[in-house]
Amino acid sequence: MFFDNGPGIPEEIKSRIFDMYYRGNVTSKGSGFGLYIVKNAIAKLNGTISFISRPGHTDFQFIIPTNSIAS
């Protein structure tokens, strides 16, 4: 699990945060590609990613099954 102490994710954009090139607001300095890459990498390992956000804090959780990682 990892945490973000940013402004939080408004309800109206929560469904889009994993979209390619999506930036949540105009002050974002990134390309909007990071969460898209993370979600797809986790999916390739048969894992899941989820989050809970409220003003000032977002918790991301990802689960990767141990049998999906090559030895």
Stockholm file with secondary structure:
# STOCKHOLM 1.0

chainA/1-71         MFFDNGPGIPEEIKSRIFDMYYRGNVTSKGSGFGLYIVKNAIAKLNGTISFISRPGHTDFQFIIPTNSIAS
#=GR chainA/1-71 SS CEEECSSCCCGGGGGGTTSTTCCSSTTCCSCSCHHHHHHHHHHHTTCEEEEEEETTEEEEEEECCGGGSCC
#=GC SS_cons        CEEECSSCCCGGGGGGTTSTTCCSSTTCCSCSCHHHHHHHHHHHTTCEEEEEEETTEEEEEEECCGGGSCC
//
